[in-house]
């Protein structure tokens, strides 16, 4: 199998986790022990903020997209209509 095929196979096999989104704002804490990518799409999102460990919330400035979180980081999504939030391990 060539390199490109191996990469696509690894990406396909990565376990993704679609989160159950509760009320607004929804907070996800990366407690996996490793880095993850959080994908926010759809819905009517008002704001997205990220936090490193116990630091302050920082407004991301975007209303959708991919956000890389280290272990212990959090993302907070404020919305009117629930978005889809998916976690992809790195």
SULZINOR-V212221 format. One record per backbone hydrogen bond with DSSP energy under -0.5 kcal/mol. CO is the residue of the C=O (numbers start at 0). NH is the residue of the N-H. If there is no record, write none. Layout:
# SULZINOR-V212221
((CO & NH) (CO & NH))
This chain:
# SULZINOR-V212221
((1 & 5) (2 & 6) (3 & 7) (4 & 8) (5 & 9) (6 & 10) (7 & 11) (8 & 12) (9 & 13) (10 & 13) (13 & 15) (14 & 88) (16 & 18) (16 & 86) (18 & 20) (25 & 76) (27 & 29) (27 & 74) (28 & 30) (29 & 71) (34 & 89) (35 & 68) (36 & 38) (36 & 87) (37 & 39) (37 & 66) (38 & 85) (39 & 64) (40 & 83) (42 & 44) (43 & 79) (43 & 80) (46 & 77) (47 & 59) (47 & 60) (48 & 75) (49 & 57) (50 & 52) (50 & 73) (51 & 54) (57 & 49) (64 & 39) (66 & 37) (66 & 68) (68 & 35) (69 & 72) (72 & 29) (73 & 50) (74 & 27) (75 & 48) (75 & 77) (76 & 25) (77 & 45) (77 & 46) (80 & 43) (82 & 84) (83 & 40) (84 & 18) (85 & 38) (86 & 16) (87 & 36))
